[in-house]
Amino acid sequence: MLAWAAPLLVFGIVVFVHELGHFLMAKAVGVYTPRFSIGFGKALLRKRWGETEYVLAALPLGGYVRMASKDDEATAFIEGGSESAGTRVTVGGDQMDPDAMIPFGPKPIPADRWLESQPLTAKLAILLAGVTMNILLALVVTTGMLVHYGMPYVSTTADSLLAGRPAAAAGLLPGDSIAAIDGVPLTSWDSLVAKISASSGKPLDLDIRRGTERRIVTVSPGPDTATNQLTGKLEQVGRIGIMPRAATRPVQFGEAITG
């Protein structure tokens, strides 16, 4: 059940945030918005607050914001009735509100509340607000995940060792962390690979941390061939037969936003 419910929930959140952007911007510039709906088809839940009716429909495959538009009669009818339909006396079974505008009441929509009455900048703002809200949603989700779970990276800790290769032969064990090579501290897994790759057949002193214990282990990288990513040519490099362990580091809120 979770296999289909989770994607549906995520899709619903994305649609809701997208349409919320259109809705809030339309409200901000003064466009009359009689309906905000998540989903299509039969309304499961509906409630009118102020001049807008909020709807949760049966088919959660999208959503829409009903804006007052003189050029949208067909779509308006499909989505809940035209704003110019002054002859309607009920909306969703509710009696017409004598103090409300069409389609909830008899009052006409002011000329400056129609979408067509807005300047080009306002129309563009409404159009772009949905995408902008999705970008903000992605930023919020990404920031939250980084703060909660941390930043993933490849550590210099051995997750596994290849049998018969130099690291295993020298006595390294899964869980050993390589802190330095020949007295030079390692800053990342890439720095470890660079040093070992350039030392085929040369003995290296690895500063190993095994729990609270510290020891120096001498390892001579064995020869191997690898493709140089810059030249595309095969080159001889050193390898010791160690597979790294993935890890995470804590991330502060400010770094999560800027990173």
C-alpha positions as CSV (number, residue, x, y, z in Angstrom):
1,M,0.0,0.0,0.0
2,L,2.9,2.4,0.8
3,A,4.3,1.8,-2.6
4,W,1.5,3.7,-4.3
5,A,0.3,5.9,-1.4
6,A,3.7,7.6,-0.8
7,P,4.1,8.8,-4.4
8,L,0.5,10.0,-4.4
9,L,1.1,11.9,-1.2
10,V,4.3,13.5,-2.5
11,F,2.5,14.5,-5.8
12,G,-0.4,15.9,-3.8
13,I,2.0,18.1,-1.8
14,V,3.8,19.3,-4.9
15,V,0.5,20.2,-6.6
16,F,-0.8,21.9,-3.4
17,V,2.2,24.1,-3.1
18,H,2.3,24.9,-6.8
19,E,-1.4,26.0,-6.9
20,L,-1.0,27.8,-3.5
21,G,1.6,30.0,-5.2
22,H,-0.8,30.9,-8.0
23,F,-3.6,31.5,-5.5
24,L,-1.6,33.7,-3.1
25,M,-0.2,35.8,-5.9
26,A,-3.7,36.2,-7.5
27,K,-5.0,37.3,-4.1
28,A,-2.1,39.7,-3.7
29,V,-2.7,41.5,-7.0
30,G,-6.5,41.7,-6.4
31,V,-7.8,39.0,-8.8
32,Y,-11.1,37.4,-7.6
33,T,-10.5,33.7,-6.8
34,P,-13.8,31.9,-6.0
35,R,-12.3,28.4,-5.8
36,F,-9.0,26.7,-4.7
37,S,-9.2,23.0,-5.5
38,I,-6.9,20.1,-4.9
39,G,-7.9,17.3,-7.3
40,F,-10.7,17.0,-9.9
41,G,-14.1,15.5,-10.0
42,K,-16.6,15.1,-7.2
43,A,-15.8,17.2,-4.1
44,L,-15.1,15.2,-1.0
45,L,-14.7,18.2,1.2
46,R,-15.6,21.8,0.5
47,K,-15.7,24.9,2.7
48,R,-16.1,28.6,1.8
49,W,-14.1,31.1,3.8
50,G,-14.5,34.7,2.7
51,E,-14.9,34.9,-1.0
52,T,-13.1,31.6,-1.8
53,E,-14.4,28.0,-1.7
54,Y,-11.7,25.5,-0.8
55,V,-12.2,22.0,-2.2
56,L,-10.6,18.5,-1.8
57,A,-11.8,16.5,-4.8
58,A,-12.0,12.8,-5.5
59,L,-9.2,12.5,-8.2
60,P,-5.9,13.8,-6.6
61,L,-4.2,14.1,-10.0
62,G,-3.8,17.8,-10.1
63,G,-5.5,20.9,-8.9
64,Y,-6.5,24.4,-10.0
65,V,-7.2,27.9,-8.8
66,R,-10.5,29.3,-10.2
67,M,-9.8,32.9,-11.2
68,A,-12.4,35.4,-12.5
69,S,-11.8,35.3,-16.3
70,K,-14.1,36.5,-19.1
71,D,-12.4,34.3,-21.6
72,D,-12.7,31.0,-19.7
73,E,-16.3,30.1,-19.9
74,A,-15.8,26.4,-20.9
75,T,-13.2,25.6,-18.3
76,A,-15.1,27.6,-15.7
77,F,-18.2,25.4,-16.3
78,I,-16.1,22.2,-15.9
79,E,-14.4,23.4,-12.8
80,G,-17.4,24.7,-10.9
81,G,-19.4,27.2,-12.9
82,S,-18.8,30.5,-14.7
83,E,-18.3,33.6,-12.6
84,S,-20.7,35.3,-14.9
85,A,-23.5,32.8,-14.3
86,G,-25.7,35.2,-12.4
87,T,-28.7,32.9,-12.8
88,R,-27.3,30.3,-10.4
89,V,-29.1,30.1,-7.1
90,T,-27.0,27.4,-5.3
91,V,-23.4,26.4,-5.2
92,G,-22.7,22.8,-4.3
93,G,-26.2,22.6,-2.7
94,D,-25.7,25.7,-0.6
95,Q,-28.1,28.6,-0.9
96,M,-26.8,31.7,-2.6
97,D,-25.3,34.3,-0.2
98,P,-27.0,37.6,-0.8
99,D,-23.8,39.5,0.2
100,A,-21.4,37.5,-2.0
101,M,-20.2,37.9,-5.5
102,I,-21.0,35.5,-8.4
103,P,-21.0,32.5,-8.3
104,F,-21.8,32.5,-4.5
105,G,-24.2,35.4,-4.6
106,P,-25.9,37.9,-6.9
107,K,-23.3,40.7,-6.7
108,P,-21.3,41.3,-10.0
109,I,-17.5,41.1,-10.0
110,P,-15.9,44.5,-10.1
111,A,-14.1,45.3,-13.3
112,D,-10.7,45.6,-11.6
113,R,-11.0,42.0,-10.1
114,W,-11.0,40.2,-13.4
115,L,-7.8,38.5,-14.5
116,E,-7.9,40.4,-17.9
117,S,-8.0,43.7,-16.0
118,Q,-4.6,43.2,-14.5
119,P,-1.4,44.6,-15.9
120,L,1.1,42.4,-17.7
121,T,3.5,42.3,-14.7
122,A,0.7,41.0,-12.4
123,K,-0.3,38.3,-14.9
124,L,3.4,37.2,-15.1
125,A,3.7,37.2,-11.4
126,I,0.7,34.9,-11.1
127,L,2.0,32.6,-13.8
128,L,5.5,32.3,-12.2
129,A,4.3,32.1,-8.6
130,G,3.6,28.3,-8.9
131,V,7.1,27.4,-10.1
132,T,8.6,29.7,-7.5
133,M,6.7,28.0,-4.7
134,N,7.9,24.6,-6.0
135,I,11.5,25.9,-5.9
136,L,11.0,27.1,-2.3
137,L,9.5,23.7,-1.4
138,A,12.6,21.9,-2.8
139,L,14.9,24.3,-0.9
140,V,13.0,23.6,2.4
141,V,13.0,19.9,1.9
142,T,16.7,19.7,1.0
143,T,17.6,22.0,3.9
144,G,15.6,19.9,6.3
145,M,17.1,16.7,5.1
146,L,20.7,18.0,5.4
147,V,20.1,19.4,8.9
148,H,18.4,16.2,10.0
149,Y,20.5,13.5,8.3
150,G,23.8,15.4,7.7
151,M,26.0,15.7,4.6
152,P,27.0,12.3,3.1
153,Y,30.6,11.8,2.2
154,V,33.1,8.9,1.6
155,S,35.2,8.4,4.7
156,T,38.7,7.0,5.0
157,T,37.4,4.2,7.1
158,A,37.6,0.7,5.6
159,D,34.2,-0.9,5.1
160,S,35.6,-4.1,3.6
161,L,38.9,-5.4,2.3
162,L,39.7,-7.5,-0.7
163,A,41.3,-10.8,0.2
164,G,44.9,-11.3,-0.8
165,R,45.5,-7.6,-1.5
166,P,48.1,-5.5,0.4
167,A,45.7,-3.9,3.0
168,A,44.4,-7.3,4.1
169,A,47.8,-8.9,4.0
170,A,49.2,-6.1,6.2
171,G,46.6,-6.8,8.9
172,L,44.0,-4.0,8.3
173,L,40.4,-4.9,9.4
174,P,37.0,-3.6,8.4
175,G,36.3,-0.6,10.6
176,D,39.9,0.6,10.6
177,S,40.2,4.4,9.9
178,I,43.3,5.7,8.0
179,A,44.1,9.1,9.6
180,A,47.4,9.8,7.8
181,I,49.9,8.4,5.3
182,D,53.7,8.9,6.0
183,G,52.8,11.4,8.8
184,V,50.6,13.6,6.4
185,P,47.0,13.8,7.7
186,L,44.3,12.8,5.2
187,T,41.6,15.3,4.4
188,S,39.4,13.1,2.4
189,W,39.0,9.7,0.6
190,D,40.2,11.4,-2.6
191,S,43.5,12.4,-0.9
192,L,44.0,8.8,0.3
193,V,43.4,7.5,-3.2
194,A,45.7,10.1,-4.8
195,K,48.6,9.2,-2.4
196,I,48.2,5.4,-2.8
197,S,47.7,5.6,-6.6
198,A,51.0,7.5,-6.9
199,S,52.9,5.0,-4.8
200,S,52.8,1.7,-6.6
201,G,55.4,-0.7,-5.1
202,K,56.5,1.9,-2.5
203,P,56.0,1.2,1.2
204,L,53.7,3.6,3.0
205,D,53.2,4.0,6.7
206,L,49.5,4.2,7.4
207,D,48.3,5.8,10.7
208,I,45.5,3.5,11.6
209,R,42.8,4.2,14.3
210,R,41.1,1.0,15.5
211,G,38.6,2.1,18.1
212,T,40.7,3.8,20.8
213,E,43.8,2.1,19.6
214,R,46.3,3.8,17.3
215,R,49.0,1.9,15.3
216,I,51.3,2.3,12.3
217,V,50.9,-0.3,9.5
218,T,53.3,-0.4,6.6
219,V,51.6,-1.3,3.2
220,S,53.1,-1.4,-0.3
221,P,50.4,-0.7,-2.9
222,G,50.2,-3.3,-5.6
223,P,50.3,-2.4,-9.3
224,D,47.0,-2.0,-11.2
225,T,45.8,-0.2,-14.3
226,A,43.3,2.6,-14.4
227,T,42.0,5.1,-17.0
228,N,43.3,8.6,-16.5
229,Q,40.1,10.8,-16.5
230,L,42.0,13.7,-18.1
231,T,43.9,11.9,-20.9
232,G,41.8,8.8,-21.4
233,K,44.9,6.7,-21.3
234,L,45.6,3.6,-19.3
235,E,48.1,4.2,-16.5
236,Q,49.7,2.1,-13.8
237,V,48.6,3.0,-10.4
238,G,48.9,1.7,-6.9
239,R,46.0,-0.2,-5.1
240,I,45.8,-1.7,-1.6
241,G,42.3,-3.4,-1.9
242,I,40.2,-1.3,0.5
243,M,36.6,-0.3,0.0
244,P,35.5,2.9,1.8
245,R,32.6,3.3,4.2
246,A,30.0,6.0,3.5
247,A,29.4,8.4,6.4
248,T,27.6,11.6,7.2
249,R,28.7,14.8,9.0
250,P,26.5,17.2,10.9
251,V,25.4,20.3,8.9
252,Q,24.3,23.6,10.5
253,F,21.2,25.4,9.2
254,G,23.2,28.2,7.5
255,E,25.4,25.8,5.7
256,A,22.4,23.7,4.6
257,I,20.8,26.7,3.0
258,T,23.9,28.0,1.2
259,G,25.4,24.6,0.4
